[in-house]
Amino acid sequence: MSTFDGKIARFWLLGLSGLALAACNGPVLDWDLRNGDNGFSTAEAAQQTTEPRPQPDNRGVISYPGYQVVVAQRGDTVAAVARRVGLDPAELARHNALEQDILLRGGEVLALPGRVAEPSRATGARPGDRIDITTLAGDAINRAEGTATPTAAPAPVTQAGPEPVRHQVQRGETAFIIARQYNVTTRSLAEWNGLDAEMRVREGQYLLIPVASQQAPQNAAPAPAQTSLPGAGSPTPTPPSASRPLPVDEAPAAERAAEVAAATPPAPDLAAQRTEASAARLAMPVQGRIIRAYNKGRNDGIGIAASAGTEVNAAAAGTVAAITRDTDGVTIVVIRHENNLLTVYANLDNVRVDSNARVTRGQTIGTVRAGDPSFLHFEVREGFESVDPMPFLQ
């Protein structure tokens, strides 16, 4: 996928997610975008129940065989967490794309750049226990003087169960995109990582992906009913025609068919009545040559060559769902249509519509941005999935 296509995919999804959040009415946050007429559904992900996050030890450390994380307490800074687990504050801050003195949320998860002492009785870091400083100091003195009775070192305590996937946030990703990618709910993603009410994530941040629950869902479909083999059921009753003959038709079948045909009006020729304007579901946003073809996963739209300043028109009537820009200042407009259909227009200048505004088919929404070459990037999406625009335009 080219850099331009990657920016388009990330930024229109980012703008659309923000719009869906803004459209939620009332004080309750719509975690999974299921309320309102937003045209999106995460029902499939919501069916994937997840386990609660494991409890950290008294330092806040959660240990897995492949990595460790630390859970911040309310009022912690990155430097305070680093001192508590015995790491360099600058290294911990750099590994998590943060500043040393930034104030963390209670429950926020930081990835450890290196492995610290495992939670065990030897380190005094046991899940849920307090560290007995006096005992630790006494044991250390005894070991130094050679008076302590040698004992077998207790085994480190690591978390049971599967090790969660760690996802590092890339530029343009949102919590909603990441949750959908791993088929988990945004609520569980927020609870596992201590995200704020606005579900904000930052580039370079490490997120723990919630582990799927091992319990069978309570609303699982019942087992199919057992059916008997053919011929093994009740005996077939004798049909009435076997005991007495059927009545004789008063009119031959051919005559009755002719009467029915005469009474039925001829079907209208809909193809002959079809006009040129209704031939395509979507109108071309600009007139020009297709210079980039649709290729799902690599180019999720088409490129239409057009001179800089050419007016760009809405492909169909709908509502402006989002207007956003990428890091290079390229404007992207998303329009929502009926039946969960979206059209995306990128490489625009002089946008002439506002967010949430109603537009008509053929209405000018902006002009083509100057480039070498200058062109309009146009996408059609059914929900989140991109589809080939050409069948809609022909």
Secondary structure, 3 states (H helix, E strand, C coil): CCHHHHHHHHHHHHHHHHHHHHCCCCCCCCCCCCCCCCCCCCHHHHCCCECCCCCCCCCCEEECCCCEEEECCCCCEHHHHHHHHCCCHHHHHHHCCCCCCCECCCCCEEECCCCCCCCCCCCCCCCCCCCCHHHHHHHHHHHHHCCCCCCCCCCCCCCCCCCCCEEECCCCCCHHHHHHHCCCCHHHHHHHHCCCCCCCCCCCCEEECCCECCCCCCCCCCCCCCCCCCCCCCCCCCCHHHCCCCCCCCCCHHHHHHHHHHHCCCCCCHHHHCCCCCCCCCCCCCCCCEEECCECCCECCEEEECCCCCEEECCCCEEEEEEEECCCCCEEEEEEECCCEEEEEEEEECCCCCCCCEECCCCEEEEECCCCCCEEEEEEEECCEEECCHHHHC
